[in-house]
Amino acid sequence: MNSAETLADQAYRHVRTAIASGELAAGERVTERGMADRLAISPTPVREALRRLEIDGLIERIGPRTVLVAAIRGAAIDDLAEVEVGLRGLVARFATRHATAEQLDALDALLDRADDLLILLKERRRQDQPADRHLAELLDTMQEFNDTVSACAHNPVLVRMLEQSRVFSRTHRRELLLSRVAEDETFGLDRYTSHRALVRALRARDEVAAEHLALSDAQGGLSALREGR
């Protein structure tokens, strides 16, 4: 858990991800005590998380300590996805204003590493050899790239809002990515090529271009993952 994240934040993200993934189905009953036991925390942060989810429209309260997963789950998740996408665009805007030369060089270095890993990955597959390690390293590298872009914004409040707005948790997102790549080894490569353009936009301090690239990448990534759930 992020050091700035509270137990209520953690509970909120956990339940929201379970709803987004279908692990918690529409109409399923959730109790504060049951969720607290599941997360190994006290009921108080769970209570706060459920209040937030009720405001989001993801759950409906049927008792003082009991809720149901809302039947309008799909529309509510669409709203959450729109928030996450919008925040990613805003992060890119802030990054164009505040990224340091060292951070921009680090982004290019990460993409150089990703390029090398992608070449190795394709070669391993061409030779019909195991490529799981290279794929894992590539996903790690791209996550580090995204985290570095967020750091370039130099806005901890905005970054925290982005973390809390994720439709899928980092762990679940990785699971979905691995599943989709197993089905289609070219999955996501069309968006990967836009990362160089994003770094160029950040270097040029072009807020409009950076935001457009970030929005397009985030929207495409979320749409593809949700279609493959």
C-alpha positions as CSV (number, residue, x, y, z in Angstrom):
1,M,0.0,0.0,0.0
2,N,1.2,3.5,-0.8
3,S,2.5,5.3,2.3
4,A,0.0,8.1,1.7
5,E,-2.9,5.8,1.3
6,T,-5.2,5.2,4.3
7,L,-6.9,1.9,5.2
8,A,-10.2,3.4,4.0
9,D,-8.5,4.2,0.6
10,Q,-7.3,0.6,0.5
11,A,-10.7,-0.8,1.3
12,Y,-12.3,1.5,-1.3
13,R,-10.0,0.4,-4.1
14,H,-10.3,-3.3,-3.2
15,V,-14.1,-3.3,-3.2
16,R,-14.3,-1.2,-6.3
17,T,-11.9,-3.4,-8.2
18,A,-13.9,-6.5,-7.1
19,I,-17.0,-4.9,-8.5
20,A,-15.3,-3.8,-11.8
21,S,-13.9,-7.3,-12.3
22,G,-17.1,-9.1,-11.6
23,E,-15.8,-10.8,-8.5
24,L,-18.6,-9.0,-6.6
25,A,-21.7,-9.5,-8.8
26,A,-24.7,-7.2,-9.1
27,G,-27.1,-7.9,-6.2
28,E,-24.5,-9.6,-4.1
29,R,-24.7,-8.8,-0.4
30,V,-21.6,-7.2,1.4
31,T,-21.4,-6.7,5.1
32,E,-19.0,-4.4,6.9
33,R,-17.8,-7.1,9.2
34,G,-17.4,-9.6,6.3
35,M,-15.3,-7.2,4.3
36,A,-13.3,-6.2,7.3
37,D,-12.4,-9.8,7.9
38,R,-11.6,-10.3,4.3
39,L,-9.1,-7.4,4.3
40,A,-7.9,-8.1,7.8
41,I,-8.7,-4.5,9.0
42,S,-11.2,-3.0,11.4
43,P,-14.8,-2.2,10.3
44,T,-14.3,1.5,10.6
45,P,-12.3,2.1,7.4
46,V,-14.6,-0.4,5.6
47,R,-17.6,1.7,6.7
48,E,-15.9,4.8,5.3
49,A,-15.1,3.0,2.0
50,L,-18.6,1.8,1.6
51,R,-20.0,5.3,2.1
52,R,-17.8,6.5,-0.8
53,L,-18.9,3.6,-3.0
54,E,-22.5,4.4,-2.2
55,I,-22.0,8.0,-3.4
56,D,-20.3,6.6,-6.5
57,G,-23.5,4.5,-7.2
58,L,-21.7,1.2,-7.0
59,I,-23.5,-0.1,-4.0
60,E,-27.0,0.3,-2.4
61,R,-27.5,0.3,1.3
62,I,-30.1,-2.1,2.6
63,G,-29.2,-2.0,6.3
64,P,-27.1,-0.2,8.9
65,R,-24.1,-2.5,8.2
66,T,-25.1,-4.2,4.9
67,V,-25.1,-3.2,1.3
68,L,-25.8,-4.7,-2.1
69,V,-23.7,-4.3,-5.2
70,A,-25.7,-2.0,-7.4
71,A,-27.4,-3.4,-10.5
72,I,-26.2,-0.3,-12.5
73,R,-22.6,-1.5,-12.1
74,G,-21.7,-1.1,-15.8
75,A,-22.7,2.5,-16.0
76,A,-21.0,3.4,-12.7
77,I,-17.8,1.7,-13.9
78,D,-18.0,3.8,-17.1
79,D,-18.1,6.9,-14.9
80,L,-15.1,5.8,-12.9
81,A,-13.2,5.0,-16.2
82,E,-14.0,8.5,-17.4
83,V,-12.6,10.0,-14.2
84,E,-9.4,7.9,-14.4
85,V,-8.8,8.9,-18.0
86,G,-9.4,12.6,-17.3
87,L,-6.9,12.5,-14.4
88,R,-4.3,10.9,-16.6
89,G,-4.7,13.7,-19.0
90,L,-4.3,16.3,-16.2
91,V,-1.2,14.5,-14.9
92,A,0.3,14.9,-18.4
93,R,-0.5,18.6,-18.5
94,F,1.2,19.1,-15.1
95,A,4.1,17.0,-16.2
96,T,4.8,19.3,-19.2
97,R,5.1,22.2,-16.8
98,H,7.2,20.6,-14.1
99,A,9.2,17.7,-15.5
100,T,13.0,18.1,-14.9
101,A,15.6,17.3,-17.5
102,E,16.7,14.3,-15.4
103,Q,13.2,12.9,-15.3
104,L,12.8,13.3,-19.1
105,D,16.1,11.5,-19.6
106,A,14.9,8.8,-17.3
107,L,11.7,8.4,-19.4
108,D,13.7,8.0,-22.6
109,A,16.0,5.4,-20.9
110,L,13.0,3.4,-19.8
111,L,11.7,3.4,-23.3
112,D,15.1,2.3,-24.6
113,R,15.0,-0.6,-22.1
114,A,11.4,-1.5,-23.2
115,D,12.5,-1.5,-26.9
116,D,15.3,-4.0,-26.1
117,L,12.9,-6.2,-24.1
118,L,10.4,-6.1,-26.9
119,I,13.1,-7.2,-29.4
120,L,14.1,-10.1,-27.1
121,L,10.5,-11.0,-26.5
122,K,9.7,-11.2,-30.2
123,E,12.9,-13.2,-30.8
124,R,12.1,-15.7,-28.0
125,R,8.6,-16.2,-29.5
126,R,9.9,-16.6,-33.0
127,Q,12.1,-19.4,-31.7
128,D,9.2,-20.9,-29.8
129,Q,11.0,-20.4,-26.5
130,P,9.6,-19.3,-23.1
131,A,9.3,-15.6,-22.9
132,D,7.4,-15.1,-19.6
133,R,10.4,-13.4,-17.9
134,H,10.9,-10.9,-20.7
135,L,7.2,-10.1,-20.7
136,A,7.2,-9.6,-17.0
137,E,10.2,-7.3,-17.3
138,L,8.5,-5.3,-20.1
139,L,5.3,-4.8,-18.0
140,D,7.5,-3.7,-15.0
141,T,9.3,-1.3,-17.2
142,M,6.1,0.2,-18.6
143,Q,4.7,0.6,-15.1
144,E,7.8,2.4,-14.1
145,F,7.4,4.6,-17.1
146,N,3.8,5.5,-16.1
147,D,4.9,6.1,-12.5
148,T,7.7,8.4,-13.7
149,V,5.3,10.4,-15.8
150,S,3.1,10.8,-12.7
151,A,6.2,11.9,-10.7
152,C,6.9,14.5,-13.4
153,A,3.7,16.2,-12.5
154,H,5.2,17.1,-9.0
155,N,1.7,17.1,-7.6
156,P,1.2,14.5,-4.9
157,V,-2.5,15.3,-4.4
158,L,-3.2,14.8,-8.1
159,V,-1.2,11.5,-8.2
160,R,-3.1,10.3,-5.1
161,M,-6.4,11.1,-6.8
162,L,-5.3,9.1,-9.8
163,E,-4.4,6.1,-7.7
164,Q,-7.7,6.2,-6.0
165,S,-9.6,6.5,-9.2
166,R,-8.2,3.4,-10.9
167,V,-10.9,1.1,-12.3
168,F,-8.5,-1.8,-11.9
169,S,-6.0,-2.2,-9.1
170,R,-2.3,-2.6,-10.2
171,T,-2.4,-6.3,-9.4
172,H,-5.6,-6.9,-11.3
173,R,-4.6,-4.8,-14.2
174,R,-1.4,-6.8,-14.5
175,E,-3.4,-10.1,-14.5
176,L,-5.7,-8.8,-17.2
177,L,-2.7,-7.7,-19.3
178,L,-1.0,-11.1,-19.0
179,S,-4.3,-12.8,-20.0
180,R,-4.8,-10.6,-23.0
181,V,-1.2,-10.9,-24.2
182,A,-1.5,-14.7,-23.9
183,E,-4.4,-14.5,-26.3
184,D,-2.8,-11.9,-28.6
185,E,0.9,-11.2,-28.4
186,T,0.5,-7.9,-30.2
187,F,-1.9,-6.6,-27.6
188,G,-1.2,-3.0,-26.5
189,L,1.7,-2.4,-29.0
190,D,-0.3,0.2,-30.9
191,R,-0.4,2.4,-27.8
192,Y,3.1,1.6,-26.7
193,T,4.4,3.4,-29.8
194,S,2.8,6.7,-28.6
195,H,5.0,6.8,-25.5
196,R,7.9,8.3,-27.4
197,A,5.6,11.0,-28.7
198,L,4.5,11.7,-25.2
199,V,8.1,12.3,-24.1
200,R,8.7,14.6,-27.1
201,A,5.6,16.6,-26.1
202,L,6.8,16.8,-22.5
203,R,10.2,18.1,-23.7
204,A,8.5,20.6,-25.9
205,R,6.3,21.7,-23.0
206,D,3.3,21.1,-25.3
207,E,0.5,20.7,-22.8
208,V,-2.2,20.1,-25.5
209,A,-0.3,17.4,-27.3
210,A,0.8,15.7,-24.0
211,E,-2.8,15.6,-22.7
212,H,-4.2,14.3,-26.0
213,L,-1.6,11.5,-26.1
214,A,-2.2,10.6,-22.4
215,L,-6.0,10.6,-22.9
216,S,-5.9,8.5,-26.0
217,D,-3.5,5.9,-24.4
218,A,-5.6,5.7,-21.2
219,Q,-8.9,5.4,-23.0
220,G,-7.6,2.7,-25.3
221,G,-6.0,0.7,-22.6
222,L,-9.0,0.7,-20.3
223,S,-11.4,-0.1,-23.1
224,A,-9.3,-3.0,-24.3
225,L,-8.9,-4.4,-20.8
226,R,-12.6,-4.1,-20.0
227,E,-13.5,-5.8,-23.2
228,G,-11.3,-8.7,-22.3
229,R,-12.7,-9.2,-18.7
